[in-house]
């Protein structure tokens, strides 16, 4: 019975860790997406400036 309880606890702990990691991954993806949008806008502004100067 003890082995079953230990297995259940290990599974519960693993699922909790997975949940935390999924939240962290979602946060990283969100930040990366926002940064990519900033870089794309900056790149477009630089392209426009180059076109204006040429």
N, C-alpha and C positions, 0 to 999 in steps of 0.2 A: 504494500500500500504506500509505503514511503517513496518508492521509486516513481509511482504514478504521480504523487503529489509534487515531487521534485521535477518531473517532466512537465507537468502542468505549469508550475512556477517558471521554469525555464522558457516555455513557450510564451507565457504572459510577458515575461521580461523582454524577450526577443521582439514580440509584436509592439511593445511600448517603444522600444528603440527604433524600430522601423518607422513608426509614426513620427517620432522626433526627426529622423533623417529625412523623411518625405517633406516635412515642414521646412527644414533647412534647405533642401534642394529647391523647393518652390520659391523660397526667398532669394536664393542665388540666381535662379532663372529670371525672376522678376527684375532684380537689379541689373543683370546682364542685358536683358531686353531694353531697359531704360537707357543704359549706357550706349548700347548700339544705336538707339534712336538719336541720342545726342551726337554721336560720332557721324552718323549719316547726315544730320542737319549741318554739322560743322563742315563736312566734306562738300556738301552742296554749296554752302556759303563761300568756301574757298574756290570752288569751280566757277561760281558766278563772278567772284572778284578777278580771277585769272581771265575769264572771258571779257570782262570789262576793260582790263588793262591791255589786252592783246589787240 
